Amino acid sequence: MQATVVKLSKRNQMVLPKIAREAMGTKPGGRLLVIVEDRSVRLLPEPDNWTEYLYGLGADTWQALGGGTQFLHEERASWPA
């Protein structure tokens, strides 16, 4: 892991250090995904395919609910007849 300090301009802009650009494979005009969690910020290259990037997201939640089939059965059972 390497760390570096950057300075914000008067317009709150910064130059992404070369080591970070190279690690992410970004190029001028490229787009970054900014993830903010509490006081922490992560920068990731924008996924080429959002479907693949999001695939499986929430799988742990579905397993905790007993799987999609069980959840669907319980949900439909709760509907009024």
PyMOL Python script that loads the backbone (N, CA, C, O; Angstrom):
from pymol import cmd

cmd.read_pdbstr("""\
ATOM      1  N   MET A   1       0.857  -1.179   0.000  1.00  0.00           N
ATOM      2  CA  MET A   1       0.000   0.000   0.000  1.00  0.00           C
ATOM      3  C   MET A   1       0.893   1.229   0.000  1.00  0.00           C
ATOM      4  O   MET A   1       1.897   1.286   0.710  1.00  0.00           O
ATOM      5  N   GLN A   2       0.516   2.196  -0.798  1.00  0.00           N
ATOM      6  CA  GLN A   2       1.232   3.461  -0.840  1.00  0.00           C
ATOM      7  C   GLN A   2       0.248   4.590  -0.581  1.00  0.00           C
ATOM      8  O   GLN A   2      -0.903   4.537  -1.013  1.00  0.00           O
ATOM      9  N   ALA A   3       0.705   5.598   0.118  1.00  0.00           N
ATOM     10  CA  ALA A   3      -0.147   6.749   0.417  1.00  0.00           C
ATOM     11  C   ALA A   3       0.565   8.013  -0.028  1.00  0.00           C
ATOM     12  O   ALA A   3       1.792   8.103   0.007  1.00  0.00           O
ATOM     13  N   THR A   4      -0.221   8.978  -0.442  1.00  0.00           N
ATOM     14  CA  THR A   4       0.306  10.282  -0.822  1.00  0.00           C
ATOM     15  C   THR A   4      -0.715  11.342  -0.451  1.00  0.00           C
ATOM     16  O   THR A   4      -1.902  11.048  -0.306  1.00  0.00           O
ATOM     17  N   VAL A   5      -0.260  12.557  -0.299  1.00  0.00           N
ATOM     18  CA  VAL A   5      -1.140  13.669   0.054  1.00  0.00           C
ATOM     19  C   VAL A   5      -1.330  14.531  -1.191  1.00  0.00           C
ATOM     20  O   VAL A   5      -0.377  14.821  -1.913  1.00  0.00           O
ATOM     21  N   VAL A   6      -2.576  14.934  -1.428  1.00  0.00           N
ATOM     22  CA  VAL A   6      -2.872  15.841  -2.532  1.00  0.00           C
ATOM     23  C   VAL A   6      -3.493  17.105  -1.953  1.00  0.00           C
ATOM     24  O   VAL A   6      -4.075  17.089  -0.869  1.00  0.00           O
ATOM     25  N   LYS A   7      -3.362  18.180  -2.683  1.00  0.00           N
ATOM     26  CA  LYS A   7      -3.900  19.465  -2.240  1.00  0.00           C
ATOM     27  C   LYS A   7      -5.114  19.818  -3.092  1.00  0.00           C
ATOM     28  O   LYS A   7      -5.098  19.667  -4.314  1.00  0.00           O
ATOM     29  N   LEU A   8      -6.155  20.286  -2.433  1.00  0.00           N
ATOM     30  CA  LEU A   8      -7.358  20.723  -3.139  1.00  0.00           C
ATOM     31  C   LEU A   8      -7.192  22.165  -3.590  1.00  0.00           C
ATOM     32  O   LEU A   8      -6.654  23.000  -2.863  1.00  0.00           O
ATOM     33  N   SER A   9      -7.664  22.445  -4.802  1.00  0.00           N
ATOM     34  CA  SER A   9      -7.640  23.814  -5.308  1.00  0.00           C
ATOM     35  C   SER A   9      -8.769  24.611  -4.661  1.00  0.00           C
ATOM     36  O   SER A   9      -9.553  24.076  -3.877  1.00  0.00           O
ATOM     37  N   LYS A  10      -8.839  25.884  -4.997  1.00  0.00           N
ATOM     38  CA  LYS A  10      -9.916  26.738  -4.472  1.00  0.00           C
ATOM     39  C   LYS A  10     -11.282  26.223  -4.897  1.00  0.00           C
ATOM     40  O   LYS A  10     -12.285  26.501  -4.240  1.00  0.00           O
ATOM     41  N   ARG A  11     -11.325  25.468  -6.001  1.00  0.00           N
ATOM     42  CA  ARG A  11     -12.591  24.910  -6.502  1.00  0.00           C
ATOM     43  C   ARG A  11     -12.789  23.467  -6.038  1.00  0.00           C
ATOM     44  O   ARG A  11     -13.622  22.746  -6.589  1.00  0.00           O
ATOM     45  N   ASN A  12     -12.025  23.043  -5.026  1.00  0.00           N
ATOM     46  CA  ASN A  12     -12.088  21.682  -4.464  1.00  0.00           C
ATOM     47  C   ASN A  12     -11.716  20.616  -5.481  1.00  0.00           C
ATOM     48  O   ASN A  12     -12.215  19.493  -5.409  1.00  0.00           O
ATOM     49  N   GLN A  13     -10.854  20.948  -6.418  1.00  0.00           N
ATOM     50  CA  GLN A  13     -10.373  19.980  -7.402  1.00  0.00           C
ATOM     51  C   GLN A  13      -8.996  19.491  -6.980  1.00  0.00           C
ATOM     52  O   GLN A  13      -8.264  20.181  -6.271  1.00  0.00           O
ATOM     53  N   MET A  14      -8.660  18.295  -7.426  1.00  0.00           N
ATOM     54  CA  MET A  14      -7.338  17.748  -7.133  1.00  0.00           C
ATOM     55  C   MET A  14      -6.827  17.013  -8.361  1.00  0.00           C
ATOM     56  O   MET A  14      -7.598  16.635  -9.243  1.00  0.00           O
ATOM     57  N   VAL A  15      -5.532  16.819  -8.402  1.00  0.00           N
ATOM     58  CA  VAL A  15      -4.924  16.012  -9.452  1.00  0.00           C
ATOM     59  C   VAL A  15      -4.751  14.621  -8.874  1.00  0.00           C
ATOM     60  O   VAL A  15      -4.142  14.453  -7.818  1.00  0.00           O
ATOM     61  N   LEU A  16      -5.281  13.630  -9.558  1.00  0.00           N
ATOM     62  CA  LEU A  16      -5.139  12.250  -9.121  1.00  0.00           C
ATOM     63  C   LEU A  16      -3.685  11.834  -9.366  1.00  0.00           C
ATOM     64  O   LEU A  16      -3.218  11.888 -10.504  1.00  0.00           O
ATOM     65  N   PRO A  17      -2.967  11.423  -8.325  1.00  0.00           N
ATOM     66  CA  PRO A  17      -1.561  11.085  -8.494  1.00  0.00           C
ATOM     67  C   PRO A  17      -1.344  10.003  -9.553  1.00  0.00           C
ATOM     68  O   PRO A  17      -2.185   9.126  -9.750  1.00  0.00           O
ATOM     69  N   LYS A  18      -0.207  10.086 -10.221  1.00  0.00           N
ATOM     70  CA  LYS A  18       0.131   9.149 -11.293  1.00  0.00           C
ATOM     71  C   LYS A  18       0.042   7.702 -10.822  1.00  0.00           C
ATOM     72  O   LYS A  18      -0.459   6.844 -11.548  1.00  0.00           O
ATOM     73  N   ILE A  19       0.518   7.430  -9.628  1.00  0.00           N
ATOM     74  CA  ILE A  19       0.489   6.049  -9.121  1.00  0.00           C
ATOM     75  C   ILE A  19      -0.942   5.532  -9.015  1.00  0.00           C
ATOM     76  O   ILE A  19      -1.195   4.353  -9.262  1.00  0.00           O
ATOM     77  N   ALA A  20      -1.891   6.418  -8.645  1.00  0.00           N
ATOM     78  CA  ALA A  20      -3.299   6.022  -8.547  1.00  0.00           C
ATOM     79  C   ALA A  20      -3.897   5.814  -9.935  1.00  0.00           C
ATOM     80  O   ALA A  20      -4.639   4.859 -10.161  1.00  0.00           O
ATOM     81  N   ARG A  21      -3.569   6.713 -10.863  1.00  0.00           N
ATOM     82  CA  ARG A  21      -4.076   6.573 -12.245  1.00  0.00           C
ATOM     83  C   ARG A  21      -3.588   5.270 -12.853  1.00  0.00           C
ATOM     84  O   ARG A  21      -4.353   4.556 -13.502  1.00  0.00           O
ATOM     85  N   GLU A  22      -2.321   4.962 -12.645  1.00  0.00           N
ATOM     86  CA  GLU A  22      -1.765   3.726 -13.201  1.00  0.00           C
ATOM     87  C   GLU A  22      -2.387   2.495 -12.554  1.00  0.00           C
ATOM     88  O   GLU A  22      -2.676   1.514 -13.240  1.00  0.00           O
ATOM     89  N   ALA A  23      -2.593   2.537 -11.247  1.00  0.00           N
ATOM     90  CA  ALA A  23      -3.178   1.388 -10.543  1.00  0.00           C
ATOM     91  C   ALA A  23      -4.596   1.099 -11.028  1.00  0.00           C
ATOM     92  O   ALA A  23      -5.011  -0.059 -11.091  1.00  0.00           O
ATOM     93  N   MET A  24      -5.344   2.161 -11.374  1.00  0.00           N
ATOM     94  CA  MET A  24      -6.725   1.987 -11.832  1.00  0.00           C
ATOM     95  C   MET A  24      -6.821   1.850 -13.345  1.00  0.00           C
ATOM     96  O   MET A  24      -7.873   1.487 -13.872  1.00  0.00           O
ATOM     97  N   GLY A  25      -5.731   2.139 -14.044  1.00  0.00           N
ATOM     98  CA  GLY A  25      -5.756   2.050 -15.497  1.00  0.00           C
ATOM     99  C   GLY A  25      -6.587   3.142 -16.145  1.00  0.00           C
ATOM    100  O   GLY A  25      -7.141   2.945 -17.227  1.00  0.00           O
ATOM    101  N   THR A  26      -6.679   4.295 -15.487  1.00  0.00           N
ATOM    102  CA  THR A  26      -7.484   5.381 -16.037  1.00  0.00           C
ATOM    103  C   THR A  26      -6.681   6.216 -17.029  1.00  0.00           C
ATOM    104  O   THR A  26      -5.452   6.266 -16.980  1.00  0.00           O
ATOM    105  N   LYS A  27      -7.402   6.859 -17.913  1.00  0.00           N
ATOM    106  CA  LYS A  27      -6.808   7.713 -18.933  1.00  0.00           C
ATOM    107  C   LYS A  27      -7.532   9.064 -18.902  1.00  0.00           C
ATOM    108  O   LYS A  27      -8.616   9.158 -18.327  1.00  0.00           O
ATOM    109  N   PRO A  28      -6.958  10.110 -19.508  1.00  0.00           N
ATOM    110  CA  PRO A  28      -7.642  11.403 -19.540  1.00  0.00           C
ATOM    111  C   PRO A  28      -9.058  11.251 -20.112  1.00  0.00           C
ATOM    112  O   PRO A  28      -9.262  10.593 -21.133  1.00  0.00           O
ATOM    113  N   GLY A  29     -10.010  11.861 -19.446  1.00  0.00           N
ATOM    114  CA  GLY A  29     -11.407  11.764 -19.873  1.00  0.00           C
ATOM    115  C   GLY A  29     -12.117  10.543 -19.316  1.00  0.00           C
ATOM    116  O   GLY A  29     -13.326  10.390 -19.489  1.00  0.00           O
ATOM    117  N   GLY A  30     -11.366   9.666 -18.643  1.00  0.00           N
ATOM    118  CA  GLY A  30     -11.973   8.474 -18.049  1.00  0.00           C
ATOM    119  C   GLY A  30     -12.885   8.842 -16.889  1.00  0.00           C
ATOM    120  O   GLY A  30     -12.824   9.952 -16.360  1.00  0.00           O
ATOM    121  N   ARG A  31     -13.716   7.911 -16.510  1.00  0.00           N
ATOM    122  CA  ARG A  31     -14.682   8.154 -15.438  1.00  0.00           C
ATOM    123  C   ARG A  31     -14.360   7.269 -14.247  1.00  0.00           C
ATOM    124  O   ARG A  31     -13.923   6.128 -14.399  1.00  0.00           O
ATOM    125  N   LEU A  32     -14.585   7.819 -13.053  1.00  0.00           N
ATOM    126  CA  LEU A  32     -14.330   7.093 -11.817  1.00  0.00           C
ATOM    127  C   LEU A  32     -15.617   6.929 -11.031  1.00  0.00           C
ATOM    128  O   LEU A  32     -16.490   7.797 -11.049  1.00  0.00           O
ATOM    129  N   LEU A  33     -15.721   5.820 -10.351  1.00  0.00           N
ATOM    130  CA  LEU A  33     -16.825   5.566  -9.434  1.00  0.00           C
ATOM    131  C   LEU A  33     -16.357   6.038  -8.062  1.00  0.00           C
ATOM    132  O   LEU A  33     -15.319   5.585  -7.578  1.00  0.00           O
ATOM    133  N   VAL A  34     -17.100   6.933  -7.430  1.00  0.00           N
ATOM    134  CA  VAL A  34     -16.747   7.479  -6.120  1.00  0.00           C
ATOM    135  C   VAL A  34     -17.683   6.863  -5.093  1.00  0.00           C
ATOM    136  O   VAL A  34     -18.897   7.052  -5.159  1.00  0.00           O
ATOM    137  N   ILE A  35     -17.121   6.132  -4.147  1.00  0.00           N
ATOM    138  CA  ILE A  35     -17.913   5.470  -3.106  1.00  0.00           C
ATOM    139  C   ILE A  35     -17.600   6.155  -1.778  1.00  0.00           C
ATOM    140  O   ILE A  35     -16.453   6.160  -1.332  1.00  0.00           O
ATOM    141  N   VAL A  36     -18.623   6.732  -1.149  1.00  0.00           N
ATOM    142  CA  VAL A  36     -18.456   7.429   0.123  1.00  0.00           C
ATOM    143  C   VAL A  36     -19.135   6.605   1.202  1.00  0.00           C
ATOM    144  O   VAL A  36     -20.313   6.264   1.093  1.00  0.00           O
ATOM    145  N   GLU A  37     -18.380   6.291   2.242  1.00  0.00           N
ATOM    146  CA  GLU A  37     -18.916   5.520   3.364  1.00  0.00           C
ATOM    147  C   GLU A  37     -18.372   6.143   4.642  1.00  0.00           C
ATOM    148  O   GLU A  37     -17.176   6.071   4.923  1.00  0.00           O
ATOM    149  N   ASP A  38     -19.267   6.754   5.410  1.00  0.00           N
ATOM    150  CA  ASP A  38     -18.882   7.508   6.602  1.00  0.00           C
ATOM    151  C   ASP A  38     -17.852   8.565   6.201  1.00  0.00           C
ATOM    152  O   ASP A  38     -18.150   9.427   5.375  1.00  0.00           O
ATOM    153  N   ARG A  39     -16.668   8.515   6.762  1.00  0.00           N
ATOM    154  CA  ARG A  39     -15.629   9.500   6.444  1.00  0.00           C
ATOM    155  C   ARG A  39     -14.571   8.934   5.509  1.00  0.00           C
ATOM    156  O   ARG A  39     -13.475   9.485   5.400  1.00  0.00           O
ATOM    157  N   SER A  40     -14.889   7.853   4.844  1.00  0.00           N
ATOM    158  CA  SER A  40     -13.955   7.185   3.941  1.00  0.00           C
ATOM    159  C   SER A  40     -14.460   7.308   2.501  1.00  0.00           C
ATOM    160  O   SER A  40     -15.661   7.220   2.248  1.00  0.00           O
ATOM    161  N   VAL A  41     -13.538   7.510   1.567  1.00  0.00           N
ATOM    162  CA  VAL A  41     -13.886   7.635   0.155  1.00  0.00           C
ATOM    163  C   VAL A  41     -13.013   6.677  -0.639  1.00  0.00           C
ATOM    164  O   VAL A  41     -11.799   6.624  -0.442  1.00  0.00           O
ATOM    165  N   ARG A  42     -13.638   5.915  -1.544  1.00  0.00           N
ATOM    166  CA  ARG A  42     -12.896   5.019  -2.427  1.00  0.00           C
ATOM    167  C   ARG A  42     -13.147   5.434  -3.864  1.00  0.00           C
ATOM    168  O   ARG A  42     -14.268   5.779  -4.238  1.00  0.00           O
ATOM    169  N   LEU A  43     -12.100   5.398  -4.659  1.00  0.00           N
ATOM    170  CA  LEU A  43     -12.210   5.684  -6.086  1.00  0.00           C
ATOM    171  C   LEU A  43     -11.935   4.404  -6.849  1.00  0.00           C
ATOM    172  O   LEU A  43     -10.932   3.732  -6.608  1.00  0.00           O
ATOM    173  N   LEU A  44     -12.825   4.069  -7.768  1.00  0.00           N
ATOM    174  CA  LEU A  44     -12.668   2.884  -8.602  1.00  0.00           C
ATOM    175  C   LEU A  44     -12.918   3.286 -10.049  1.00  0.00           C
ATOM    176  O   LEU A  44     -13.696   4.203 -10.310  1.00  0.00           O
ATOM    177  N   PRO A  45     -12.272   2.616 -10.985  1.00  0.00           N
ATOM    178  CA  PRO A  45     -12.611   2.903 -12.377  1.00  0.00           C
ATOM    179  C   PRO A  45     -14.064   2.520 -12.630  1.00  0.00           C
ATOM    180  O   PRO A  45     -14.545   1.522 -12.095  1.00  0.00           O
ATOM    181  N   GLU A  46     -14.763   3.307 -13.441  1.00  0.00           N
ATOM    182  CA  GLU A  46     -16.158   2.978 -13.745  1.00  0.00           C
ATOM    183  C   GLU A  46     -16.196   1.630 -14.451  1.00  0.00           C
ATOM    184  O   GLU A  46     -15.432   1.396 -15.387  1.00  0.00           O
ATOM    185  N   PRO A  47     -17.077   0.748 -14.006  1.00  0.00           N
ATOM    186  CA  PRO A  47     -17.161  -0.569 -14.648  1.00  0.00           C
ATOM    187  C   PRO A  47     -17.524  -0.456 -16.126  1.00  0.00           C
ATOM    188  O   PRO A  47     -18.331   0.390 -16.511  1.00  0.00           O
ATOM    189  N   ASP A  48     -16.927  -1.311 -16.946  1.00  0.00           N
ATOM    190  CA  ASP A  48     -17.288  -1.369 -18.362  1.00  0.00           C
ATOM    191  C   ASP A  48     -18.714  -1.883 -18.525  1.00  0.00           C
ATOM    192  O   ASP A  48     -19.436  -1.462 -19.429  1.00  0.00           O
ATOM    193  N   ASN A  49     -19.114  -2.804 -17.636  1.00  0.00           N
ATOM    194  CA  ASN A  49     -20.427  -3.425 -17.716  1.00  0.00           C
ATOM    195  C   ASN A  49     -21.056  -3.401 -16.323  1.00  0.00           C
ATOM    196  O   ASN A  49     -20.654  -4.159 -15.439  1.00  0.00           O
ATOM    197  N   TRP A  50     -22.041  -2.529 -16.134  1.00  0.00           N
ATOM    198  CA  TRP A  50     -22.671  -2.402 -14.821  1.00  0.00           C
ATOM    199  C   TRP A  50     -23.403  -3.675 -14.413  1.00  0.00           C
ATOM    200  O   TRP A  50     -23.463  -3.990 -13.224  1.00  0.00           O
ATOM    201  N   THR A  51     -23.948  -4.397 -15.347  1.00  0.00           N
ATOM    202  CA  THR A  51     -24.661  -5.635 -15.025  1.00  0.00           C
ATOM    203  C   THR A  51     -23.710  -6.633 -14.374  1.00  0.00           C
ATOM    204  O   THR A  51     -24.036  -7.220 -13.342  1.00  0.00           O
ATOM    205  N   GLU A  52     -22.546  -6.823 -14.968  1.00  0.00           N
ATOM    206  CA  GLU A  52     -21.560  -7.738 -14.395  1.00  0.00           C
ATOM    207  C   GLU A  52     -21.047  -7.227 -13.056  1.00  0.00           C
ATOM    208  O   GLU A  52     -20.814  -8.011 -12.137  1.00  0.00           O
ATOM    209  N   TYR A  53     -20.870  -5.917 -12.946  1.00  0.00           N
ATOM    210  CA  TYR A  53     -20.370  -5.323 -11.711  1.00  0.00           C
ATOM    211  C   TYR A  53     -21.336  -5.557 -10.547  1.00  0.00           C
ATOM    212  O   TYR A  53     -20.907  -5.831  -9.426  1.00  0.00           O
ATOM    213  N   LEU A  54     -22.637  -5.449 -10.818  1.00  0.00           N
ATOM    214  CA  LEU A  54     -23.645  -5.580  -9.764  1.00  0.00           C
ATOM    215  C   LEU A  54     -24.115  -7.019  -9.550  1.00  0.00           C
ATOM    216  O   LEU A  54     -24.806  -7.304  -8.572  1.00  0.00           O
ATOM    217  N   TYR A  55     -23.743  -7.932 -10.462  1.00  0.00           N
ATOM    218  CA  TYR A  55     -24.199  -9.316 -10.367  1.00  0.00           C
ATOM    219  C   TYR A  55     -23.776  -9.908  -9.033  1.00  0.00           C
ATOM    220  O   TYR A  55     -22.612  -9.817  -8.644  1.00  0.00           O
ATOM    221  N   GLY A  56     -24.718 -10.508  -8.343  1.00  0.00           N
ATOM    222  CA  GLY A  56     -24.437 -11.164  -7.066  1.00  0.00           C
ATOM    223  C   GLY A  56     -24.519 -10.230  -5.871  1.00  0.00           C
ATOM    224  O   GLY A  56     -24.420 -10.679  -4.729  1.00  0.00           O
ATOM    225  N   LEU A  57     -24.698  -8.941  -6.115  1.00  0.00           N
ATOM    226  CA  LEU A  57     -24.821  -7.997  -5.017  1.00  0.00           C
ATOM    227  C   LEU A  57     -26.061  -8.345  -4.201  1.00  0.00           C
ATOM    228  O   LEU A  57     -27.150  -8.465  -4.762  1.00  0.00           O
ATOM    229  N   GLY A  58     -25.922  -8.502  -2.936  1.00  0.00           N
ATOM    230  CA  GLY A  58     -27.050  -8.843  -2.077  1.00  0.00           C
ATOM    231  C   GLY A  58     -27.277 -10.333  -1.940  1.00  0.00           C
ATOM    232  O   GLY A  58     -28.276 -10.748  -1.353  1.00  0.00           O
ATOM    233  N   ALA A  59     -26.370 -11.158  -2.468  1.00  0.00           N
ATOM    234  CA  ALA A  59     -26.541 -12.615  -2.382  1.00  0.00           C
ATOM    235  C   ALA A  59     -26.622 -13.065  -0.929  1.00  0.00           C
ATOM    236  O   ALA A  59     -27.392 -13.970  -0.604  1.00  0.00           O
ATOM    237  N   ASP A  60     -25.840 -12.447  -0.057  1.00  0.00           N
ATOM    238  CA  ASP A  60     -25.877 -12.800   1.368  1.00  0.00           C
ATOM    239  C   ASP A  60     -27.240 -12.504   1.972  1.00  0.00           C
ATOM    240  O   ASP A  60     -27.736 -13.260   2.807  1.00  0.00           O
ATOM    241  N   THR A  61     -27.840 -11.407   1.550  1.00  0.00           N
ATOM    242  CA  THR A  61     -29.164 -11.045   2.057  1.00  0.00           C
ATOM    243  C   THR A  61     -30.195 -12.083   1.642  1.00  0.00           C
ATOM    244  O   THR A  61     -31.010 -12.513   2.458  1.00  0.00           O
ATOM    245  N   TRP A  62     -30.160 -12.493   0.361  1.00  0.00           N
ATOM    246  CA  TRP A  62     -31.120 -13.495  -0.104  1.00  0.00           C
ATOM    247  C   TRP A  62     -30.925 -14.810   0.644  1.00  0.00           C
ATOM    248  O   TRP A  62     -31.911 -15.465   0.982  1.00  0.00           O
ATOM    249  N   GLN A  63     -29.700 -15.211   0.911  1.00  0.00           N
ATOM    250  CA  GLN A  63     -29.463 -16.454   1.649  1.00  0.00           C
ATOM    251  C   GLN A  63     -29.992 -16.337   3.065  1.00  0.00           C
ATOM    252  O   GLN A  63     -30.552 -17.296   3.596  1.00  0.00           O
ATOM    253  N   ALA A  64     -29.821 -15.164   3.693  1.00  0.00           N
ATOM    254  CA  ALA A  64     -30.330 -14.956   5.052  1.00  0.00           C
ATOM    255  C   ALA A  64     -31.854 -15.051   5.088  1.00  0.00           C
ATOM    256  O   ALA A  64     -32.430 -15.409   6.115  1.00  0.00           O
ATOM    257  N   LEU A  65     -32.504 -14.733   3.970  1.00  0.00           N
ATOM    258  CA  LEU A  65     -33.970 -14.824   3.886  1.00  0.00           C
ATOM    259  C   LEU A  65     -34.427 -16.216   3.477  1.00  0.00           C
ATOM    260  O   LEU A  65     -35.624 -16.449   3.306  1.00  0.00           O
ATOM    261  N   GLY A  66     -33.487 -17.144   3.317  1.00  0.00           N
ATOM    262  CA  GLY A  66     -33.839 -18.517   2.960  1.00  0.00           C
ATOM    263  C   GLY A  66     -33.837 -18.773   1.471  1.00  0.00           C
ATOM    264  O   GLY A  66     -34.311 -19.817   1.023  1.00  0.00           O
ATOM    265  N   GLY A  67     -33.319 -17.849   0.703  1.00  0.00           N
ATOM    266  CA  GLY A  67     -33.277 -18.031  -0.753  1.00  0.00           C
ATOM    267  C   GLY A  67     -34.460 -17.359  -1.422  1.00  0.00           C
ATOM    268  O   GLY A  67     -35.480 -17.092  -0.787  1.00  0.00           O
ATOM    269  N   GLY A  68     -34.314 -17.091  -2.700  1.00  0.00           N
ATOM    270  CA  GLY A  68     -35.344 -16.375  -3.444  1.00  0.00           C
ATOM    271  C   GLY A  68     -36.667 -17.109  -3.525  1.00  0.00           C
ATOM    272  O   GLY A  68     -37.723 -16.484  -3.427  1.00  0.00           O
ATOM    273  N   THR A  69     -36.635 -18.430  -3.702  1.00  0.00           N
ATOM    274  CA  THR A  69     -37.870 -19.203  -3.836  1.00  0.00           C
ATOM    275  C   THR A  69     -38.675 -19.160  -2.546  1.00  0.00           C
ATOM    276  O   THR A  69     -39.887 -18.945  -2.577  1.00  0.00           O
ATOM    277  N   GLN A  70     -38.011 -19.364  -1.412  1.00  0.00           N
ATOM    278  CA  GLN A  70     -38.713 -19.332  -0.128  1.00  0.00           C
ATOM    279  C   GLN A  70     -39.267 -17.941   0.142  1.00  0.00           C
ATOM    280  O   GLN A  70     -40.403 -17.800   0.595  1.00  0.00           O
ATOM    281  N   PHE A  71     -38.471 -16.916  -0.134  1.00  0.00           N
ATOM    282  CA  PHE A  71     -38.935 -15.549   0.076  1.00  0.00           C
ATOM    283  C   PHE A  71     -40.166 -15.262  -0.765  1.00  0.00           C
ATOM    284  O   PHE A  71     -41.131 -14.680  -0.270  1.00  0.00           O
ATOM    285  N   LEU A  72     -40.145 -15.662  -2.036  1.00  0.00           N
ATOM    286  CA  LEU A  72     -41.277 -15.436  -2.932  1.00  0.00           C
ATOM    287  C   LEU A  72     -42.521 -16.168  -2.426  1.00  0.00           C
ATOM    288  O   LEU A  72     -43.618 -15.609  -2.445  1.00  0.00           O
ATOM    289  N   HIS A  73     -42.361 -17.410  -1.975  1.00  0.00           N
ATOM    290  CA  HIS A  73     -43.484 -18.187  -1.439  1.00  0.00           C
ATOM    291  C   HIS A  73     -44.090 -17.477  -0.228  1.00  0.00           C
ATOM    292  O   HIS A  73     -45.310 -17.334  -0.138  1.00  0.00           O
ATOM    293  N   GLU A  74     -43.241 -17.031   0.705  1.00  0.00           N
ATOM    294  CA  GLU A  74     -43.738 -16.355   1.907  1.00  0.00           C
ATOM    295  C   GLU A  74     -44.399 -15.022   1.555  1.00  0.00           C
ATOM    296  O   GLU A  74     -45.415 -14.656   2.146  1.00  0.00           O
ATOM    297  N   GLU A  75     -43.834 -14.308   0.607  1.00  0.00           N
ATOM    298  CA  GLU A  75     -44.396 -13.029   0.203  1.00  0.00           C
ATOM    299  C   GLU A  75     -45.788 -13.221  -0.414  1.00  0.00           C
ATOM    300  O   GLU A  75     -46.729 -12.502  -0.079  1.00  0.00           O
ATOM    301  N   ARG A  76     -45.905 -14.198  -1.318  1.00  0.00           N
ATOM    302  CA  ARG A  76     -47.207 -14.459  -1.943  1.00  0.00           C
ATOM    303  C   ARG A  76     -48.225 -14.965  -0.940  1.00  0.00           C
ATOM    304  O   ARG A  76     -49.412 -14.662  -1.062  1.00  0.00           O
ATOM    305  N   ALA A  77     -47.783 -15.734   0.054  1.00  0.00           N
ATOM    306  CA  ALA A  77     -48.696 -16.233   1.075  1.00  0.00           C
ATOM    307  C   ALA A  77     -49.255 -15.105   1.924  1.00  0.00           C
ATOM    308  O   ALA A  77     -50.339 -15.238   2.492  1.00  0.00           O
ATOM    309  N   SER A  78     -48.527 -13.989   2.019  1.00  0.00           N
ATOM    310  CA  SER A  78     -48.994 -12.873   2.834  1.00  0.00           C
ATOM    311  C   SER A  78     -50.023 -12.005   2.126  1.00  0.00           C
ATOM    312  O   SER A  78     -50.648 -11.158   2.764  1.00  0.00           O
ATOM    313  N   TRP A  79     -50.216 -12.193   0.817  1.00  0.00           N
ATOM    314  CA  TRP A  79     -51.161 -11.398   0.061  1.00  0.00           C
ATOM    315  C   TRP A  79     -52.595 -11.815   0.415  1.00  0.00           C
ATOM    316  O   TRP A  79     -52.861 -12.996   0.641  1.00  0.00           O
ATOM    317  N   PRO A  80     -53.512 -10.848   0.463  1.00  0.00           N
ATOM    318  CA  PRO A  80     -54.922 -11.208   0.738  1.00  0.00           C
ATOM    319  C   PRO A  80     -55.495 -12.030  -0.434  1.00  0.00           C
ATOM    320  O   PRO A  80     -55.155 -11.815  -1.597  1.00  0.00           O
ATOM    321  N   ALA A  81     -56.343 -12.941  -0.091  1.00  0.00           N
ATOM    322  CA  ALA A  81     -56.941 -13.830  -1.110  1.00  0.00           C
ATOM    323  C   ALA A  81     -57.974 -13.136  -1.931  1.00  0.00           C
ATOM    324  O   ALA A  81     -58.564 -13.744  -2.824  1.00  0.00           O
TER     325      ALA A  81
END
""", "prot")
cmd.dss("prot")
cmd.show_as("cartoon", "prot")
cmd.util.cbc("prot")
cmd.orient("prot")
